[in-house]
Amino acid sequence: MAGHRAHRPCAGFTLVEVLVALFVVALGVAGAAAVQAVAVRAAGEAARLADGMRLADSLAQRMRANPAAMALPDAANPYLQFDVQASALPAAPASCYGSADCGPAELAAFDLFETAAQLAGRFPGGRMRVCRDAQTPGATGLLAWDCTDTPGAPVTVKLGWHDRQAAPDAPEAPAVFLTLGEGAP
């Protein structure tokens, strides 16, 4: 067979091999995009939680800076009556900045208004409550908006907001729960 050449397989890829490789690459890219989306969402929620802790801590510091108002009986303490929705701001009080001469009640009203304004600006559908509360998270791990109001119970600041990722029928619960101390005045 002098004139017959030996048959060699073709070098290169078949169309099926190329399509399979493209499919595997597409799966990898889709998986990486999904992981990135989850990471961005988690980072946003972590930032919102940190912002919530700063707002709750800011109110706690304001409360500590007004010991006369905090020493009032619970029923007369303006801070312990604070339960506000971001959509319903209290009336703006007189400013207590600079050289303003504000008493404990005026300072408390100013503190609560400033806090409510920050809540409305930073937390869509937000709610903030200050009360005496001796309860801990329930079996579900969720905190509750209601308070025990037990005399001598710790003063707590509760903050929550509507989570855009949660199901519409998801139970609403505070996301931030800051305790000022055992039996804090």
Backbone as a printed PyTorch tensor [residue, N CA C, xyz], in Angstrom:
tensor([[[  0.8290,  -1.1340,   0.0000],
         [  0.0000,   0.0000,   0.0000],
         [  0.8870,   1.2130,   0.0000]],

        [[  1.4620,   1.3130,  -1.0840],
         [  2.4380,   2.3580,  -1.2230],
         [  1.7950,   3.7280,  -1.2750]],

        [[  0.6940,   3.8790,  -1.8950],
         [  0.1130,   5.2050,  -2.0180],
         [ -0.8820,   5.5410,  -0.9020]],

        [[ -1.0590,   4.6940,   0.0030],
         [ -2.0580,   4.9170,   1.0460],
         [ -1.4140,   5.5030,   2.2900]],

        [[ -1.9390,   6.5980,   2.7650],
         [ -1.3920,   7.1920,   3.9720],
         [ -2.1130,   6.6670,   5.1870]],

        [[ -1.4080,   6.6480,   6.2960],
         [ -2.0150,   6.1920,   7.5470],
         [ -2.9930,   7.2650,   8.0360]],

        [[ -4.1100,   6.8230,   8.5580],
         [ -5.1440,   7.7370,   9.0300],
         [ -4.8110,   8.1840,  10.4550]],

        [[ -4.7180,   9.4990,  10.6650],
         [ -4.4480,  10.0580,  11.9870],
         [ -5.7130,  10.7500,  12.4790]],

        [[ -5.9650,  10.6760,  13.7960],
         [ -7.1170,  11.4190,  14.3180],
         [ -6.8400,  12.9210,  14.2120]],

        [[ -7.8850,  13.6940,  14.0510],
         [ -7.7460,  15.1450,  13.9300],
         [ -7.3390,  15.7290,  15.2720]],

        [[ -6.4370,  16.6610,  15.2190],
         [ -6.0450,  17.3710,  16.4330],
         [ -7.0640,  18.4810,  16.6690]],

        [[ -7.3990,  18.7610,  17.9270],
         [ -8.3430,  19.8350,  18.2410],
         [ -9.5350,  19.3020,  19.0180]],

        [[-10.5650,  20.1490,  19.1660],
         [-11.7320,  19.8040,  19.9580],
         [-12.9370,  19.6590,  19.0630]],

        [[-13.8660,  18.8220,  19.4990],
         [-15.1190,  18.7030,  18.7690],
         [-16.0740,  19.7520,  19.3000]],

        [[-17.1210,  19.9780,  18.5860],
         [-18.1190,  20.9740,  18.9750],
         [-18.7450,  20.6050,  20.3190]],

        [[-18.9790,  19.3500,  20.5760],
         [-19.5770,  18.9030,  21.8320],
         [-18.6400,  19.2200,  22.9950]],

        [[-17.3510,  18.9840,  22.8270],
         [-16.3890,  19.2790,  23.8910],
         [-16.3470,  20.7770,  24.1910]],

        [[-16.4210,  21.5990,  23.1860],
         [-16.4100,  23.0480,  23.3750],
         [-17.6780,  23.4910,  24.1090]],

        [[-18.8200,  22.9460,  23.7380],
         [-20.0710,  23.3050,  24.4050],
         [-20.0700,  22.8690,  25.8680]],

        [[-19.5570,  21.6990,  26.1650],
         [-19.4710,  21.2300,  27.5520],
         [-18.5470,  22.1440,  28.3550]],

        [[-17.4230,  22.5130,  27.7780],
         [-16.4900,  23.4100,  28.4700],
         [-17.1410,  24.7690,  28.7300]],

        [[-17.8580,  25.3120,  27.7600],
         [-18.5520,  26.5810,  27.9400],
         [-19.6320,  26.4740,  29.0220]],

        [[-20.3320,  25.3640,  29.0770],
         [-21.3550,  25.1490,  30.0910],
         [-20.7340,  25.1240,  31.4850]],

        [[-19.5980,  24.4410,  31.6350],
         [-18.9160,  24.3770,  32.9330],
         [-18.4370,  25.7720,  33.3510]],

        [[-17.8950,  26.5240,  32.4160],
         [-17.4450,  27.8810,  32.7170],
         [-18.6430,  28.7570,  33.1000]],

        [[-19.7580,  28.6280,  32.3850],
         [-20.9530,  29.4120,  32.6980],
         [-21.4670,  29.0840,  34.0940]],

        [[-21.4530,  27.8150,  34.4780],
         [-21.8630,  27.4260,  35.8330],
         [-20.9490,  28.0680,  36.8740]],

        [[-19.6740,  28.0680,  36.6250],
         [-18.7260,  28.6780,  37.5530],
         [-18.9560,  30.1710,  37.7110]],

        [[-19.1870,  30.8590,  36.6150],
         [-19.4400,  32.2970,  36.6480],
         [-20.7490,  32.5840,  37.3830]],

        [[-21.7940,  31.8050,  37.1180],
         [-23.0760,  31.9990,  37.7980],
         [-22.9270,  31.7500,  39.2970]],

        [[-22.1920,  30.7310,  39.6730],
         [-21.9570,  30.4540,  41.0950],
         [-21.1860,  31.5700,  41.7650]],

        [[-20.1730,  32.0790,  41.0980],
         [-19.3910,  33.1810,  41.6600],
         [-20.2580,  34.4310,  41.8100]],

        [[-21.1320,  34.6980,  40.8520],
         [-22.0210,  35.8610,  40.9370],
         [-22.9940,  35.7060,  42.1000]],

        [[-23.5160,  34.4990,  42.3030],
         [-24.4390,  34.2600,  43.4160],
         [-23.7410,  34.4550,  44.7520]],

        [[-22.5280,  33.9550,  44.8830],
         [-21.7650,  34.1370,  46.1220],
         [-21.4810,  35.6080,  46.3560]],

        [[-21.1510,  36.3300,  45.3060],
         [-20.8900,  37.7700,  45.4240],
         [-22.1440,  38.5090,  45.8780]],

        [[-23.3010,  38.1500,  45.3280],
         [-24.5490,  38.8030,  45.7230],
         [-24.8610,  38.5490,  47.1940]],

        [[-24.6490,  37.3360,  47.6540],
         [-24.8710,  37.0160,  49.0690],
         [-23.8920,  37.7920,  49.9480]],

        [[-22.6640,  37.9010,  49.5270],
         [-21.6570,  38.6400,  50.3050],
         [-22.0030,  40.1250,  50.3940]],

        [[-22.4670,  40.7060,  49.3050],
         [-22.8430,  42.1200,  49.3020],
         [-24.0460,  42.3350,  50.2200]],

        [[-25.0230,  41.4400,  50.1600],
         [-26.2000,  41.5380,  51.0140],
         [-25.8110,  41.4180,  52.4850]],

        [[-24.9460,  40.4600,  52.8020],
         [-24.4940,  40.2590,  54.1880],
         [-23.6980,  41.4670,  54.6780]],

        [[-22.8730,  42.0360,  53.8370],
         [-22.1030,  43.2170,  54.2260],
         [-23.0350,  44.4040,  54.4850]],

        [[-24.0650,  44.5520,  53.6740],
         [-25.0410,  45.6200,  53.8830],
         [-25.7900,  45.4470,  55.1920]],

        [[-26.1860,  44.2220,  55.4990],
         [-26.8920,  43.9620,  56.7550],
         [-25.9700,  44.1660,  57.9490]],

        [[-24.7280,  43.7750,  57.8280],
         [-23.7680,  44.0020,  58.9180],
         [-23.5570,  45.5000,  59.1400]],

        [[-23.4960,  46.2600,  58.0710],
         [-23.3440,  47.7090,  58.2040],
         [-24.5750,  48.3250,  58.8580]],

        [[-25.7620,  47.8350,  58.4920],
         [-26.9930,  48.3480,  59.0970],
         [-27.0500,  47.9980,  60.5820]],

        [[-26.6310,  46.7800,  60.9470],
         [-26.5860,  46.4020,  62.3620],
         [-25.6110,  47.2810,  63.1410]],

        [[-24.4530,  47.5400,  62.5580],
         [-23.4630,  48.4090,  63.2160],
         [-24.0180,  49.8170,  63.3720]],

        [[-24.7010,  50.3220,  62.3510],
         [-25.3120,  51.6430,  62.4200],
         [-26.4010,  51.6640,  63.4940]],

        [[-27.1630,  50.5780,  63.5880],
         [-28.1910,  50.4680,  64.6150],
         [-27.5960,  50.4700,  66.0170]],

        [[-26.4920,  49.7670,  66.1890],
         [-25.8260,  49.7630,  67.4970],
         [-25.3120,  51.1520,  67.8460]],

        [[-24.7870,  51.8670,  66.8610],
         [-24.3080,  53.2370,  67.1210],
         [-25.4620,  54.1510,  67.5280]],

        [[-26.6080,  54.0150,  66.8640],
         [-27.7570,  54.8510,  67.2020],
         [-28.2730,  54.5070,  68.6010]],

        [[-28.3820,  53.2250,  68.9180],
         [-28.8360,  52.8080,  70.2520],
         [-27.8440,  53.2750,  71.3190]],

        [[-26.5620,  53.1450,  71.0470],
         [-25.5460,  53.5790,  72.0030],
         [-25.5610,  55.0970,  72.1740]],

        [[-25.7990,  55.8130,  71.0940],
         [-25.8770,  57.2700,  71.1750],
         [-27.0220,  57.6910,  72.1000]],

        [[-28.1760,  57.0370,  71.9590],
         [-29.2920,  57.3600,  72.8430],
         [-28.9530,  56.9670,  74.2820]],

        [[-28.3100,  55.8340,  74.4740],
         [-27.9260,  55.4130,  75.8260],
         [-26.9820,  56.4360,  76.4610]],

        [[-26.0400,  56.9570,  75.7040],
         [-25.1190,  57.9670,  76.2220],
         [-25.8610,  59.2590,  76.5730]],

        [[-26.8310,  59.6300,  75.7370],
         [-27.6270,  60.8220,  76.0170],
         [-28.4320,  60.6280,  77.3120]],

        [[-28.9450,  59.4340,  77.5050],
         [-29.7090,  59.1430,  78.7230],
         [-28.8070,  59.2290,  79.9550]],

        [[-27.6080,  58.6960,  79.8480],
         [-26.6540,  58.7640,  80.9680],
         [-26.2300,  60.2080,  81.2610]],

        [[-26.2220,  61.0460,  80.2290],
         [-25.8240,  62.4400,  80.3990],
         [-26.9420,  63.2940,  80.9960]],

        [[-28.1150,  62.7160,  81.1880],
         [-29.2550,  63.4300,  81.7600],
         [-29.7490,  62.6650,  82.9960]],

        [[-28.9300,  62.6040,  84.0610],
         [-29.2930,  61.7960,  85.2310],
         [-30.5520,  62.2920,  85.9430]],

        [[-30.8520,  63.5790,  85.8530],
         [-32.0560,  64.0940,  86.5180],
         [-33.3190,  63.4840,  85.8960]],

        [[-33.3610,  63.3850,  84.5780],
         [-34.5210,  62.7760,  83.9200],
         [-34.5590,  61.2700,  84.1770]],

        [[-33.3960,  60.6350,  84.1940],
         [-33.3590,  59.1830,  84.4290],
         [-33.7290,  58.8340,  85.8710]],

        [[-33.5910,  59.7780,  86.8000],
         [-33.9210,  59.5220,  88.2020],
         [-35.4200,  59.6470,  88.4710]],

        [[-36.1690,  60.1630,  87.5180],
         [-37.6170,  60.2950,  87.6990],
         [-38.2580,  58.9190,  87.8000]],

        [[-39.4100,  58.8290,  88.4560],
         [-40.1260,  57.5470,  88.4680],
         [-40.4010,  57.0950,  87.0300]],

        [[-40.4800,  55.7950,  86.8420],
         [-40.6270,  55.2540,  85.4850],
         [-41.7770,  55.8880,  84.7100]],

        [[-42.9160,  56.1250,  85.3540],
         [-44.0750,  56.6790,  84.6570],
         [-43.8440,  58.1190,  84.2060]],

        [[-42.9150,  58.8250,  84.8420],
         [-42.6390,  60.2170,  84.4840],
         [-41.3490,  60.3760,  83.6880]],

        [[-40.5810,  59.3040,  83.5290],
         [-39.3060,  59.3600,  82.8220],
         [-39.5720,  59.4420,  81.3180]],

        [[-39.2230,  60.5620,  80.6730],
         [-39.5250,  60.6920,  79.2400],
         [-38.8000,  59.6510,  78.3810]],

        [[-37.6360,  59.2340,  78.7960],
         [-36.9040,  58.2400,  78.0050],
         [-37.6290,  56.8970,  78.0110]],

        [[-38.1850,  56.5250,  79.1630],
         [-38.8560,  55.2240,  79.2760],
         [-40.2250,  55.2110,  78.5920]],

        [[-40.6550,  56.3510,  78.0860],
         [-41.9140,  56.4280,  77.3360],
         [-41.6540,  56.4180,  75.8280]],

        [[-40.3970,  56.3380,  75.4340],
         [-40.0150,  56.4510,  74.0110],
         [-40.3220,  55.1530,  73.2740]],

        [[-41.2590,  55.2310,  72.3520],
         [-41.6130,  54.1200,  71.4570],
         [-42.0600,  54.7830,  70.1730]],

        [[-41.1660,  54.8540,  69.1910],
         [-41.4440,  55.6390,  67.9950],
         [-41.2100,  54.8140,  66.7340]],

        [[-42.0780,  55.0430,  65.7560],
         [-41.9310,  54.4760,  64.4200],
         [-41.2420,  55.5240,  63.5560]],

        [[-40.4340,  55.1000,  62.6230],
         [-39.7090,  56.0410,  61.7610],
         [-40.6570,  56.9190,  60.9610]],

        [[-41.8700,  56.4500,  60.7390],
         [-42.8210,  57.2210,  59.9380],
         [-43.6090,  58.2320,  60.7640]],

        [[-43.4560,  58.2120,  62.0980],
         [-44.2240,  59.1130,  62.9630],
         [-43.2970,  59.8140,  63.9430]],

        [[-42.6580,  60.8690,  63.4730],
         [-41.7240,  61.6090,  64.3280],
         [-42.4680,  62.4620,  65.3490]],

        [[-41.9040,  62.5860,  66.5520],
         [-42.5070,  63.4940,  67.5300],
         [-42.3100,  64.9430,  67.0760]],

        [[-43.0420,  65.8470,  67.6990],
         [-42.9160,  67.2730,  67.3690],
         [-41.5230,  67.7590,  67.7320]],

        [[-41.0140,  68.6720,  66.9250],
         [-39.6740,  69.2150,  67.1630],
         [-39.6920,  70.1130,  68.3990]],

        [[-38.8250,  69.8240,  69.3660],
         [-38.7480,  70.6680,  70.5570],
         [-37.7880,  71.8310,  70.3270]],

        [[-37.6530,  72.6550,  71.3560],
         [-36.6670,  73.7380,  71.3040],
         [-35.2710,  73.1220,  71.2490]],

        [[-34.3760,  73.7910,  70.5720],
         [-33.0040,  73.2910,  70.4340],
         [-32.2560,  73.4040,  71.7560]],

        [[-31.4970,  72.3820,  72.0600],
         [-30.6620,  72.3960,  73.2660],
         [-29.1860,  72.4650,  72.9050]],

        [[-28.8700,  72.9220,  71.6960],
         [-27.4810,  73.0830,  71.2830],
         [-26.9020,  74.3730,  71.8410]],

        [[-25.6100,  74.4010,  71.9720],
         [-24.9000,  75.6190,  72.3270],
         [-25.2470,  76.1400,  73.6990]],

        [[-25.6170,  77.4010,  73.7560],
         [-25.8400,  78.0540,  75.0440],
         [-27.3010,  77.9720,  75.4860]],

        [[-28.0920,  77.1410,  74.8460],
         [-29.4930,  77.0130,  75.2330],
         [-29.5890,  76.5130,  76.6700]],

        [[-30.5160,  77.0920,  77.3940],
         [-30.7140,  76.7170,  78.7950],
         [-31.8590,  75.7130,  78.8500]],

        [[-31.5100,  74.4370,  78.8280],
         [-32.5110,  73.3780,  78.8140],
         [-32.5050,  72.6430,  80.1450]],

        [[-33.6900,  72.4240,  80.6820],
         [-33.8300,  71.6060,  81.8770],
         [-33.8230,  70.1320,  81.4930]],

        [[-33.8810,  69.2360,  82.4660],
         [-33.8520,  67.7980,  82.1700],
         [-34.9660,  67.3430,  81.2300]],

        [[-36.1760,  67.8590,  81.3970],
         [-37.2890,  67.4410,  80.5290],
         [-37.0810,  67.9340,  79.1000]],

        [[-36.6300,  69.1870,  78.9460],
         [-36.3890,  69.7280,  77.6000],
         [-35.2350,  69.0010,  76.9200]],

        [[-34.2020,  68.6930,  77.6990],
         [-33.0730,  67.9610,  77.1290],
         [-33.5030,  66.5720,  76.6840]],

        [[-34.3370,  65.9080,  77.4800],
         [-34.8360,  64.5750,  77.1040],
         [-35.6680,  64.6610,  75.8250]],

        [[-36.5480,  65.6610,  75.7360],
         [-37.3700,  65.8230,  74.5220],
         [-36.4850,  66.0680,  73.3080]],

        [[-35.4550,  66.8900,  73.4800],
         [-34.5220,  67.1680,  72.3900],
         [-33.7720,  65.9040,  71.9800]],

        [[-33.2720,  65.1350,  72.9770],
         [-32.5590,  63.8800,  72.6940],
         [-33.4390,  62.9040,  71.9200]],

        [[-34.6800,  62.7690,  72.3590],
         [-35.5880,  61.8120,  71.7280],
         [-35.9680,  62.2450,  70.3160]],

        [[-36.1440,  63.5470,  70.1120],
         [-36.4350,  64.0320,  68.7650],
         [-35.2500,  63.7810,  67.8350]],

        [[-34.0440,  64.1130,  68.2960],
         [-32.8410,  63.8960,  67.4770],
         [-32.6900,  62.4110,  67.1220]],

        [[-32.9330,  61.5450,  68.0900],
         [-32.8240,  60.1040,  67.8560],
         [-33.8860,  59.6380,  66.8640]],

        [[-35.1240,  60.1110,  67.0310],
         [-36.2050,  59.7330,  66.1170],
         [-35.9130,  60.2120,  64.7000]],

        [[-35.3330,  61.3970,  64.5660],
         [-34.9820,  61.9120,  63.2330],
         [-33.9070,  61.0380,  62.5810]],

        [[-32.9310,  60.6080,  63.3610],
         [-31.8980,  59.7170,  62.8210],
         [-32.4940,  58.3690,  62.4490]],

        [[-33.4140,  57.8710,  63.2630],
         [-34.0940,  56.6070,  62.9560],
         [-34.8140,  56.7090,  61.6180]],

        [[-35.5540,  57.7920,  61.4250],
         [-36.3030,  57.9690,  60.1740],
         [-35.3780,  58.0860,  58.9730]],

        [[-34.2290,  58.7260,  59.1540],
         [-33.3130,  58.9220,  58.0400],
         [-32.4990,  57.6940,  57.6680]],

        [[-32.2690,  56.8130,  58.6170],
         [-31.3610,  55.6850,  58.3680],
         [-32.0360,  54.3270,  58.2580]],

        [[-33.2260,  54.1810,  58.8400],
         [-33.8390,  52.8550,  58.9310],
         [-35.2540,  52.8810,  58.3790]],

        [[-35.4350,  52.4370,  57.1460],
         [-36.7800,  52.4260,  56.5660],
         [-37.6770,  51.4810,  57.3660]],

        [[-38.8410,  51.9590,  57.7100],
         [-39.7630,  51.1360,  58.4940],
         [-39.2520,  50.8560,  59.8940]],

        [[-38.3540,  51.6980,  60.3890],
         [-37.7250,  51.4570,  61.6760],
         [-38.6290,  51.7420,  62.8650]],

        [[-38.2740,  51.1300,  63.9720],
         [-38.9550,  51.3590,  65.2450],
         [-37.9010,  51.3350,  66.3440]],

        [[-38.0830,  52.1940,  67.3390],
         [-37.1660,  52.2230,  68.4710],
         [-37.9920,  52.3610,  69.7340]],

        [[-37.5880,  51.6010,  70.7490],
         [-38.3120,  51.6240,  72.0230],
         [-37.3140,  51.5780,  73.1670]],

        [[-37.6020,  52.3380,  74.2360],
         [-36.8150,  52.3090,  75.4640],
         [-37.7640,  51.8960,  76.5790]],

        [[-37.3470,  50.9360,  77.3890],
         [-38.2050,  50.4590,  78.4720],
         [-37.3760,  49.6630,  79.4770]],

        [[-38.0200,  49.2640,  80.5460],
         [-37.3990,  48.3250,  81.4840],
         [-37.8050,  46.9400,  81.0300]],

        [[-36.8250,  46.0710,  80.8800],
         [-37.1270,  44.7530,  80.3360],
         [-36.1930,  43.7100,  80.9260]],

        [[-36.7640,  42.6810,  81.5060],
         [-35.9690,  41.6060,  82.1030],
         [-35.9770,  40.3460,  81.2420]],

        [[-36.6490,  40.3940,  80.1060],
         [-36.7340,  39.1860,  79.2840],
         [-35.5040,  39.0080,  78.3970]],

        [[-35.3190,  37.7910,  77.9710],
         [-34.2280,  37.4340,  77.0720],
         [-34.8440,  36.9120,  75.7800]],

        [[-34.0490,  36.7460,  74.7290],
         [-34.6190,  36.2140,  73.4880],
         [-35.3250,  34.8780,  73.7400]],

        [[-36.4440,  34.6790,  73.0540],
         [-37.2260,  33.4670,  73.2110],
         [-36.5540,  32.2620,  72.5840]],

        [[-37.2990,  31.1690,  72.5400],
         [-36.7830,  29.9140,  71.9980],
         [-36.3780,  30.0570,  70.5340]],

        [[-37.0280,  30.9840,  69.8310],
         [-36.7010,  31.1990,  68.4170],
         [-35.4480,  32.0470,  68.2620]],

        [[-34.9770,  32.6310,  69.3610],
         [-33.8160,  33.5110,  69.2860],
         [-34.1820,  34.9380,  68.9470]],

        [[-35.4860,  35.1870,  68.7410],
         [-35.9390,  36.5340,  68.4030],
         [-36.2100,  37.3370,  69.6650]],

        [[-35.9600,  38.6080,  69.5840],
         [-36.2770,  39.5260,  70.6650],
         [-37.7170,  39.9890,  70.4870]],

        [[-38.3040,  40.5320,  71.5410],
         [-39.6930,  40.9760,  71.4730],
         [-39.7760,  42.4760,  71.7250]],

        [[-40.7910,  43.1070,  71.1380],
         [-40.9960,  44.5420,  71.3450],
         [-41.6230,  44.8270,  72.7050]],

        [[-42.4420,  43.9020,  73.2030],
         [-43.0670,  44.1670,  74.4950],
         [-42.0200,  44.1000,  75.6000]],

        [[-42.3180,  44.7690,  76.7000],
         [-41.3740,  44.8740,  77.8090],
         [-42.0360,  44.3820,  79.0890]],

        [[-41.2260,  43.9090,  80.0080],
         [-41.7720,  43.4630,  81.2840],
         [-42.1230,  44.6380,  82.1730]],

        [[-41.4490,  45.7760,  82.0060],
         [-41.6610,  46.9820,  82.8230],
         [-41.5840,  46.6940,  84.3130]],

        [[-40.8030,  45.6910,  84.6890],
         [-40.6080,  45.3310,  86.0870],
         [-39.7270,  46.3790,  86.7540]],

        [[-40.1720,  46.9350,  87.8970],
         [-39.3110,  47.8970,  88.5930],
         [-37.9510,  47.2730,  88.9120]],

        [[-36.9060,  48.0090,  88.6540],
         [-35.5520,  47.5160,  88.8970],
         [-34.9770,  46.6930,  87.7500]],

        [[-35.8030,  46.3750,  86.7490],
         [-35.2880,  45.6330,  85.5780],
         [-34.3640,  46.5590,  84.7950]],

        [[-33.4570,  45.9940,  84.0340],
         [-32.5440,  46.8480,  83.2580],
         [-33.2840,  47.7210,  82.2490]],

        [[-32.7700,  48.9010,  82.0350],
         [-33.2810,  49.7730,  80.9810],
         [-32.6900,  49.2630,  79.6760]],

        [[-33.5340,  49.0820,  78.6840],
         [-33.0720,  48.5690,  77.3970],
         [-33.5010,  49.5040,  76.2740]],

        [[-32.7000,  49.5090,  75.2390],
         [-33.0170,  50.2300,  74.0100],
         [-33.1760,  49.1530,  72.9370]],

        [[-34.3360,  49.1480,  72.2980],
         [-34.6280,  48.1680,  71.2460],
         [-34.7830,  48.9100,  69.9220]],

        [[-34.2000,  48.3560,  68.8960],
         [-34.2490,  48.9840,  67.5780],
         [-34.4480,  47.9050,  66.5320]],

        [[-35.3530,  48.1440,  65.6180],
         [-35.5940,  47.2140,  64.5210],
         [-36.0190,  47.9620,  63.2800]],

        [[-36.0280,  47.2730,  62.1600],
         [-36.4100,  47.8620,  60.8840],
         [-36.8980,  46.7550,  59.9910]],

        [[-37.5580,  47.1290,  58.9160],
         [-38.0680,  46.1450,  57.9620],
         [-36.9140,  45.6320,  57.1170]],

        [[-36.7310,  44.3480,  57.1350],
         [-35.6840,  43.7190,  56.3310],
         [-36.2470,  43.4510,  54.9430]],

        [[-35.6560,  44.0700,  53.9380],
         [-36.1460,  43.9050,  52.5680],
         [-36.0120,  42.4690,  52.0790]],

        [[-35.1110,  41.6940,  52.6820],
         [-34.8930,  40.3190,  52.2410],
         [-35.8550,  39.3380,  52.9140]],

        [[-36.4950,  39.7590,  54.0000],
         [-37.3690,  38.8540,  54.7410],
         [-38.6880,  38.6790,  54.0150]],

        [[-39.3180,  37.5770,  54.2960],
         [-40.6370,  37.3210,  53.7390],
         [-41.6300,  38.3210,  54.3200]],

        [[-42.6550,  38.7220,  53.5570],
         [-43.6130,  39.7140,  54.0570],
         [-44.2940,  39.2750,  55.3530]],

        [[-44.4590,  37.9800,  55.5610],
         [-45.1240,  37.5000,  56.7720],
         [-44.1310,  37.1160,  57.8700]],

        [[-42.8660,  37.4840,  57.6990],
         [-41.8640,  37.1810,  58.7220],
         [-42.1780,  37.9710,  59.9860]],

        [[-41.9870,  37.3650,  61.1500],
         [-42.2900,  38.0890,  62.3820],
         [-41.3500,  39.2710,  62.5520]],

        [[-41.9250,  40.4080,  62.9320],
         [-41.0990,  41.5960,  63.1510],
         [-40.5420,  41.5390,  64.5640]],

        [[-39.2760,  41.7600,  64.6830],
         [-38.6220,  41.7230,  65.9870],
         [-37.4820,  42.7320,  65.9810]],

        [[-37.1200,  43.2230,  67.1630],
         [-35.9680,  44.1330,  67.2120],
         [-34.6990,  43.4260,  66.7380]],

        [[-33.8720,  44.1540,  66.0240],
         [-32.5930,  43.6030,  65.5750],
         [-31.4710,  43.9700,  66.5350]],

        [[-31.6560,  45.0850,  67.2500],
         [-30.6610,  45.5620,  68.2030],
         [-31.3370,  45.6570,  69.5680]],

        [[-30.6600,  45.1400,  70.5720],
         [-31.1780,  45.1220,  71.9390],
         [-30.0300,  45.5180,  72.8300]],

        [[-30.0310,  46.7580,  73.3210],
         [-28.9330,  47.2740,  74.1250],
         [-29.4130,  47.4610,  75.5570]],

        [[-28.7520,  46.7990,  76.5070],
         [-29.0980,  46.9130,  77.9220],
         [-28.1680,  47.9240,  78.5570]],

        [[-28.7530,  48.9030,  79.2670],
         [-27.9470,  49.9450,  79.9050],
         [-27.3390,  49.4970,  81.2050]],

        [[-27.8550,  48.4670,  81.7920],
         [-27.2950,  47.9520,  83.0410],
         [-28.4000,  47.4730,  83.9600]],

        [[-28.0320,  46.6190,  84.8780],
         [-28.9990,  46.0770,  85.8240],
         [-29.5890,  47.2060,  86.6540]],

        [[-30.8890,  47.3550,  86.5530],
         [-31.5910,  48.3340,  87.3620],
         [-31.0940,  49.7560,  87.1720]],

        [[-30.5690,  50.0610,  86.0030],
         [-30.0620,  51.4180,  85.7440],
         [-31.1640,  52.4270,  85.9880]],

        [[-30.8420,  53.5440,  86.5790],
         [-31.8880,  54.5380,  86.8460],
         [-32.4710,  55.0730,  85.5520]]])
